[in-house]
Amino acid sequence: MKNLKVWVVLSITPRSFTSAVRRNRGIKVIMGNGVIMTNLLIKWFVKDYQNKSDFKVRESYGKFAGLVGIASNFLLFLIKITVGTLFNSIAITADAVNNLSDSGSSVVTLLGFKMSGKPADAQHPYGHARMEYLSGLIVSFIIMFFGIQLIQSSVAKIIHPQATRFNLITILALIVSILIKFWQHLFYRKIARIIDSTTLIATSTDSRNDILATGAVLMAATVSHLTGFNLDGYMGVAVALFILVSGVKLVMDTSNPLLGTAPTKEMVDSIYQKILSYDNIIGLHDLTVHSYGVAQIFASVHCEVSAERDIMECHDLIDNIERDFLKDQGIKLVIHLDPVATNDGKTNQLKATLENIIGKISPEIGIHDFRVVWGVGHSNLIFDVVVPFDFQWNDQELANLIRAKIHEINPDYRAVITIDHHYVPSV
């Protein structure tokens, strides 16, 4: 028993826990068995589990993860609430309520995946896939609510302390809880990676955090027993604050997809590369990408073609590009056709000069839709400048700088500039 107490005190801090995971062969065996168990469960309960690109299979993965979360977290709640009540520990009881909230969160996750699988209708023409994001946000608020409630009960325990009873059952219950939470973390992380789910990534992180929270409860029970100083209420506050902070972070993480996030650099580059691989596409700009869920990605872009080419031929080209994107990448792409005069040598030379000026100002910006209205007293240079959202100068400063550079070339040139904030590729 004494050796067990010493092991508990030395091994439950986050750093030592991580080191133990890396070094201890027994824990590695547990990890390996956990992965094997996860794979078996997926094979048994997820129909056609290898067809990950199918939206219905993705929905099955999500609902399965929700059911597993409901069952395992409710089991942990029953174990801890029993131990916390029998041995008068507010910290263990707080941790039990945390597991109950996790079980409730899994119910929301289950419903979210089920509702996100509903097809489009007249009121929701883009489908219901964003319900997955909404369910993640609800889970985050549930976590925050329970964190506040547990702070109140833990403060009451500090003001009116009661002796806690420490024994082997308490230790074993908490160690079992840590092992189950560790398996949950691996389970959620694996499925989140399979179906690319931000909701399950957040749930996996929450399970990992629960390992540390339960470890803190175990440490409080051990230290209180060894020193006689009652840490139960204080550790209850610590666990509650940990839950509250995790809830706030999850609110921020899960609200981002609802607000609308920028596409990854890899996606922007892949779209540019694919479109530019088609013959007769001179350039592209004004790319926008937005999603209504993982399987509902919409995009629009302006593609430049030679103005001298037949319009029907160009229309057929962009139709083919749109169909290829839907077939190959599942992206519903809409292309706006921009004809560009390619046989006007004077205009092309002036455009090359302007591109050189823009490149010297910053390699992060570029121009498109360039045209010139030649006049007797002056000539208008009309173009858009593509600028990253976090560019070093504001729009007015940049426009004034470009106008000054153009004025140096010829005082009769007047620049009509539109600052365009869109995704800038790295290719």
MIDREN-515651 format. One record per residue: residue in one letter; x, y, z of N, C-alpha, C in turn. Coordinates in pm, whole numbers, plus 50000, padded with zeros to 5 digits. Layout:
N
AXYZXYZXYZ
...
END
This chain:
427
M500834988050000500005000050000500865012550000
K501925012750077502815024250085503445026949950
N503925016449884504535018249751503525023849652
L502265019649664501235024649575501015039549596
K501035043949721500855058149750501985066349690
V503215061549707504375068649652504275069449500
W503885058449436503755058249289502715068349242
V501595069349319500545078749281501065092949285
V501755096749393502235110449408503235113949300
L504105104549263505175107349168504735106749023
S503625100048994503345097048853502165104148792
I501445112548867500215117848810500335132148759
T501495138448770501645151648710501685150248560
P501275160948487501245160048340502575155948280
R503695161748330504985158648270505385144248295
S505205139648418505605125948448504675115948381
F503405119848366502465110948297502885109248151
T503235120548086503675119847947504945111647934
S505895113748027507145106148021506875091248041
A505925088248131505615074248155505035067748032
V504185075447960503605070047837504685066647738
R505735075147734506805073047636507735061547677
R507965059847808508985050347851508425036947896
N507255037247958506775025248024506215015247924
R506775003347925506324993047832504884989147858
G504494988647985503124984948018502114994547960
I502415007547967501495017447912501455016347760
K502615013447700502635011647555501784999747514
V501814989247597500964977647570499494981647579
I499164989847681497784994547696497375002747574
M498285011447528497985019447408497745010447287
G498615000447273498454991347159497154983747165
N496814978947285495554971747301494354980847278
G494504993647320493435003347298493185005747151
V494255006747073494115008646928493464996446865
I493904984546909493324972146856491824971546887
M491474975147012490064975047051489254984846967
T489814996846944489135006846863488885001746723
N489914995646663489774990346527488704979446519
L488674970746621487674960046622486264965846635
L486104975746724484784981846742484304988346614
I485224995146544484865001546417484394991046317
K485134980046306484774969446211483424963346244
W483134962046375481894955646417480664964646401
F480814977546429479644986246443479504996846333
V480534998946250480415008746142480335001246009
K479165001145950478964994045824479735000945712
D480414992745632481194997745517482225008045565
Y482905005145677483775014845744484935019745658
Q485325012045557486465016045474486105026645371
N484825028245343484375038145245484225051745313
K485345057745352485315069845433484805082045358
S484865081845225484415093345147482905094345138
D482195083445170480735083445164480185090845286
F479275100445260478765108645368477985100445470
K477265090245426476495081845518477425073945611
V478545069245556479525062145639480115071645742
R480395084145699480905094145792479915096645905
E478635097345870477595099145971477575087346068
S477765075046016477795063146102478955063646200
Y480115068046152481265069746241480925079346355
G480315090846321480005100846422479005095946524
K477935089246477476925084146570477505073146658
F478375064846602479015054246681479875060346791
A480645070846757481475077646858480605083546968
G479435089046931478535094447032478005083847125
L477615072347071477105061447155478165056147251
V479385054547201480485049947287480725060047399
G480685072847365480895083147466479815083147573
I478565081147532477455080747629477665069247727
A477965057447674478095045547760479305046447852
S480475049747798481705049647878481705060847982
N481225072647946481205083648042480175081548151
F479045075448117478045072748221478555062048317
L479315052448265479925042348352480885048948450
L481705058248400482635065348488481885073748591
F480775079848550479975087648645479475078848759
L478955067148725478445058248829479535053948926
I480725050848874481835046548960482245057949053
K482425069848999482945080949080481915086549176
I480655087449132479645092849223479445083549343
T479595070649319479495060949430480665062549526
V481885063149470483075064649555483085078049625
G482735088949551482725102249612481715103449724
T480545097149709479515097749813479895089249934
L480405077149908480755068150018481905073650101
F482875080150036484075084550108484135099750123
N482995106550096482825120650130483885129450062
S484065127749930485065135649858484375144549754
I484445157649775483845166949680484615167049549
A485945164849556486745164949434486355153249343
I486195141349403485785129749323484365131549272
T483495137249356482125139949313482115150049198
A482965160349206483065170249098483535163548970
D484495154648983484995147448866483905138348809
A483065132848897481965124448850480955132648770
V480625144548822479695153248750480285157348615
N481595159248612482265162248485482045150948385
N482145138648431481895127148343480435126448299
L479525130448389478115130748351477895141148241
S478575152748254478455162848149479055157748019
D480135149748029480705143847907479715134347841
S478955126847924477955117847870476855125747801
G476435136747864475435145347801475965151547672
S477245155047673477865160547552477855150347439
S478055137747475478035127147374476635125447314
V475605127847396474235127547344474065138447239
V474575150447270474475161547176475265158347049
T476455152347065477255148446949476505138546862
L475885128746926475115118646853473985125146773
L473235134046838472135140846770472645149846659
G473795156246686474365165046585474725157746458
F475385146146471475745138446353474495132946282
K473485129146363472255123746302471545134646222
M471445146646278470755157546211471555162946093
S472895162446103473715167545993473595158745869
G473125146445887472965137345774471665139245699
K470785148145747469535150545677469805157045541
P469065153245438469295159145305468805173645299
A469195180645194468755194445174467245194945155
D466625206045197465205207945176464965222345134
A463695226145124463365239545074463875250545168
Q463855247945299464315257945395465835258045410
H466475246745381467935245545396468515239445268
P468615247545162469045242145031470485237245030
Y471275241145129472665236545135472845224745230
G471745219045276471835207445364471905211345511
H472155201445596472165203445741473515199745804
A474575199245724475855194145774476445202945884
R476055215745887476595224545992476035221446130
M475055212646139474545208546270475645201946351
E476615195846284477745189946355478515200746431
Y478725212246364479425223346430478585228946545
L477265229946522476395235346625476365226346748
S476385213346726476395203946839477685205446919
G478805207646850480065209946921480015222347007
L479345232946958479215245247035478345242947159
I477275235247143476415232147257477185224347363
V477975214547318478815206847411479725216147491
S480295226047425481205235447491480485243347599
F479265247747571478505255247671478095246347789
I477795233747762477475224447871478675222847964
I479855221447906481075220247986481275232448074
M481075244448016481235256748093480215257448208
F478985253548182477935254048285478295245148404
F478725232848376479095223848486480335228948559
G481245235448489482415241148555482015251448659
I481065260148624480595270348719479905263948839
Q479065253948813478365247248922479345240549018
L480405234648965481365227549050482225237049131
I482475248849078483215258849157482425262549281
Q481135264349265480295267949379480305257149487
S480135244549448480115233749547481485231649611
S482555233849535483895232049590484245243049689
V483845255449660484075266549754483335263949884
A482115258649872481355255149993482095244850076
K482765235450012483525225050083484765231050151
I485345241450091486485248150154486035255650279
I484885262450269484375270150383483925260850495
H483325249850457482855240150558483495226650527
P484775225050560485485212550526484955200550602
Q485005189250534484625176550596485725166550565
A486015158150662487095148350645486725138250537
T487715135050452487515124850349488215112050390
R487635100950346488245087950378489025083050257
F490225078650287491155074550182491445059650195
N491255052150085491585038050090491905033149949
L492165020349939492575014349813491455015449708
I490195014649751489085015549655489095029149585
T489365039849662489435053249603490505053849496
I491705048749528492815049049433492475041049307
L491965029049327491675020449212490605026549123
A489575032549183488505038749104489055049849015
L489945057949072490505069048994491485064148888
I492255053848919493185048348819492405042148703
V491335034948735490485029348628489915040648541
S489525051448607488985062848533490035068648438
I491275069948485492345075248400492565066248279
L492565053148301492795043748190491655044548087
I490405045448135489275046348042489335059447964
K489665070348034489765083247966490895083347864
F491965076347897493095075547803492665068047676
W491895057347695491385050047578490405058847499
Q489555066447571488625075447502489375085447415
H490445090947470491255100647395491755094547264
L492295082447272492785075647152491635072547056
F490515068147111489345064447030488805076446953
Y488545087447023488005099446957489005105146855
R490285105146892491295110846801491355102946672
K491275089546682491345081246562490155083746470
I488955083946526487775086146444487755100446389
A488205110146470488255124046422489165125146300
R490285118046301491195118446187490615111146067
I489875100546092489285092945981488255101345906
I487395108545980486305115945914486525131045916
D487695135445965488035149745966486955157946037
S486745154846166485675161146244486255170246351
T485945183246344486405192646447485715189746580
T484465185146575483735181946699484425170746775
L484815160046705485465148846773486895151946812
I487555160946739488875165346782488765172446916
A487745181146930487515187947058487175177947167
T486395167647136486045157447234487255149447276
S488145146547181489395139547213490255147847306
T490345160747278491125169747366490515170347505
D489185170647512488505170947641488815158347721
S488855146747655489175134147724490615134347776
R491525139747696492915140847741493015149947862
N492255161147861492275170147975491695163648099
D490705155048081490095147948195491095138748264
I492055133548187493105125248247493865133248352
L494225145448315494965154048408494085158348525
A492805161048499491905165048605491725153848708
T491515141548659491365130248750492675127448824
G493785129348755495085127948821495255137848934
A494755150148913494835160249019493995156149139
V492825150349113491975145449223492695134349300
L493345125449229494065114449291495215119749377
M495885130049325496985135949401496455142449529
A495325149549519494755155949638494415145749745
A493805134649703493435124149800494675118349867
T495725116249788496945110349842497645119949938
V497815132649895498495142549979497715144950108
S496385145850096495565147950216495745136550316
H495835124350265496005112750353497385112650418
L498415116250342499775115550393500125127050487
T499545139150460499915150950538498875155050641
G497635150550622496575154650713495915167750674
F496465174650571495875187250526494815184250419
N493595189050441492485185650353492535194250226
L492955188250116493025195149987491775193049903
D490815185849955489695181249873488955192949807
G488545202749887487805214049833488635222349736
Y489915224349771490795232249684491005225349549
M491195212149555491395205049429490095204649349
G488945204649420487665205549350487565218449271
V488015229649333488035242449263488965241749142
A490155235649161491115234649052490535226748934
V489885215548967489275207448861488165215348791
A487345222448870486255230248812486785241348721
L487845248248766488445258648682489005252748553
F489605241048567490145234248449489035231148349
I487895226448402486745223448317486245236348250
L486175247148328485665259848276486555265348165
V487865265048188488805270048086488715261547960
S488615248347977488475239547861487205242847784
G486125245847857484875249347791484995262047709
V485675272147765485865284847693486665282447565
K487735274647576488565271747458487755264047352
L486945254647397486135247047302485085255747235
V484545265647309483595274947248484255282147131
M485475286947153486185293947046486495284746929
D486915272346960487275262946852486065258746769
T484945256146836483775250946765482955261946699
S483135274546742482375285546679483025290046549
N484315287546532485005292046411484375286646283
P484075273546273483435268746148482075274946123
L481345278646231480055285046212480215299146159
L481245306146206481505319746158482015319646015
G482705308845979483285307945845484795310045852
T485555300045816487005300745822487595300445680
A488785305845671489485305845542489925291645507
P489985288345379490485275145341491965273945374
T492435261845385493855259745412494705263945293
K495945267045320496855270745212496985259345111
E496965247145162497075235445074495875234844977
M494665237645027493495237444940493565248344834
V493955260544874494075271544778495085268144669
D496245263044712497285259544614496815248544519
S496105238544575495655227444490494635232144387
I493755241544427492765246744332493455254644221
Y494405263044258495155270744156495885261344061
Q496585251644117497375242544033496485234643938
K495345229943987494465221843902493885230143789
I493405242143819492795250443715493835254743612
L495035258643659496065263143566496635251743482
S496315239243518496805227943438495995226243310
Y494865232843300494055231843178494595241343071
D494615236442949495055244742837494105256542819
N494685267842778493945280042743493465287942865
I493805283542988493555291843106494785300343129
I494645313643112495795322643124496105325743270
G495085327543350495265330843492493945329843564
L493965331743694492745331543773492885340543894
H491755344843947491755353744062490375353344128
D490245361044237488985362244311488435348544352
L489315339944405488875326944455488215328644591
T487035323144606486365322744736485945308344764
V486085304144889485725290544929484935291345059
H483795284745064483045284045189482395270345198
S482105266145320481575252745339480345252945427
Y479485243145405478315240745489478445227145556
G479665223645590479975210645646481125204545568
V481675193545624482855187345563482585183245420
A481405178045390481115173045256480365183045169
Q480245195545216479495205745141480405217945120
I481295217145021482235227944993481855234844863
F481705247944869481375255844752482505265744725
A482755268544598483825277844561483435285244434
S483995297144419483825304744295485175311044262
V485425313144133486705318544089486525325243953
H487365334943925487405341343793488575335243714
C488285330143597489335324243512489525333043388
E490785336143359491115344543245491415335943122
V490795339643011491045333042883491285343842778
S491865339942668492135349542560490815354542500
A490715367642485489515373642428489335369842281
E490425365342218490365361742077489795347742053
R489645339842158489165326142142487635326042128
D487125315442066485685313942046484995312542182
I483905320142202483215320342331482605306742365
M482115299342267481545286342294482615276342338
E483795277542278484905268842318485335271742462
C485375284542498485755288242635484695283742735
H483425284942695482345280542784482425265542808
D482725257942705482865243542720484035240142812
L485115247942803486285245742888485935247343036
I485265258243070484965260343213483925250443263
D483025245943175482075235543215482815222643253
N483815219243175484615207343203485365208643336
I485905220543361486635222743486485695221243605
E484515227043596483545226143707483145211643734
R482895204043628482515189943646483655181843706
D484905184743663486065177443715486265180043864
F486055192343907486205195544050485155188444134
L483925187844084482885180844159483175165944167
K483665160244059483955145944053485185142244134
D486275149844119487555146144178487715150744323
Q487175162544358487415168144490486135171144568
G484975168544507483715171044577483435185844599
I484095194744524483905209144539482935213944431
K481875220744473480895226444380481435240044336
L482095240344223482825252044175482015259544069
V481985272644082481365281343981482445290543927
I482595291043794483665298843730483065310543653
H483625322343680483285334243602484365335943496
L483935337743371484865338743259485305353143238
D486625355343240487195368543217487995368543087
P487515374942980488305375742857489425386042870
V490615382442825491785391242834492335393442693
A492535406342657493105409542526494585405942527
T494975397142438496365392542435497145397542315
N496475404542220497175408842099497435423842096
D497235430742210497505445042220498895446942281
G499895448742197501275449442244501535460942339
K500935472542313501165484242398500595481942539
T499385476442543498775473542674499535462742749
N499955452342678500685441442742502025446142798
Q502705455142725503965460342773503775468742899
L502705476842901502415485043018502045476143136
K501315465243110500965455943218502215449543277
A503155445543191504405439643240505175449543327
T505175462343287505845472643367505185474043504
L503865474043504503135475243630503375463143719
E503395451243662503665439143741505045439743804
N506005445443735507345447043790507325456743908
I506555467543896506425477144006505795470644128
I504705463244102503985456644212504905446444281
G505705439044203506595429144260507665435344348
K508125447344313509135454144395508535459644524
I507255463544519506605468244642506485456744742
S506005445144695505895433344781505625421144695
P506335410144721506045397644646504735391144689
E504095396444795502855390544845501625395244769
I501745405644685500585411044618500705409044467
G499605410344396499585408744251498435416444191
I498335416744057497265424043990496505414643897
H495285418643865494495411643765493465421343706
D492755416743604491755424943534492335438343489
F493525437943432494185450243387493685454243248
R493315466743235492965472143105493285487143103
V493385492542984493745506642968492725513442877
V492255524942920491405533442837492305544942788
W492745543642666493675553442611492925566242577
G493525577642616492915590642589493925600442534
V493445612642499494325622942443495085630142554
G494345635142655495005642442763495595633242869
H494925622242895495405612542994494845598842961
S495415588543021494965574743002494685568443137
N493585560943148493215554343272493715539843273
L494495536543376494935522843398494015516743504
I493205507143465492195501443554492595487143588
F492685484043717493115470643758492775468243905
D492795455343943492605451144082493955446844140
V494145449644266495355445244337494935435044443
V495475422944434495165412444532496095413844651
V495515415144771496275418044892495895408145001
P496855402245073496505393545186495785401345295
F495005394445377494245401045482495145407645586
D496315402045610497205407245714498355415345654
F498105422445544499175429745476499655441445561
Q500915445345543501555455245630500975469345614
W500445472845495499845486045475498345484745461
N497625495545499496185495445476495905498345329
D494655496845289494305497845147494645511445088
Q494345522045161494585535545108496065538345091
E496865534245191498315536345181498905528945061
L498455516645040498975508844928498565515044795
A497295519044783496825525144658497585537944627
N497825546144728498575558644706500005555844661
L500625545644719501995542144681502055537644535
I501095529244494501075524444356500825536044259
R499925545044294499655556644207500905565244190
A501645566844299502865574944292503895568344199
K504015555044206504955547944120504525549043972
I503225548243947502725549443809502935563643756
H502745573443843502955587343803504395589843761
E505335582643825506745584043788506995578943646
I506245568943602506405563743466505925574043364
N504715579143390504135588943298503105597043376
P503285610243384502315618443459500915618143401
D500775613943275499455613443212498695600543244
Y499345591143316498675578743355497935580843487
R496695576843490495895577743612495425563643648
A495675559843771495375546243815493995545543881
V493175536543833491875533443896492025519743961
I492215519744093492635507744164491515502444253
T491305489444246490415482444338491255472844423
I491245474744553491985465844643491125453544669
D491695442144644490945429544645491545420344750
H490785417444857491255408644964490755394544937
H491605386044885491265372144860492435363244899
Y492215350344886493265340844921494385341644818
V495605343344867496755344444779497495331144781
P497655324544667498325311344667499825312844688
S500455302044730501905302044745502585296544621
V501805293244517502375287844394502405298744288
END
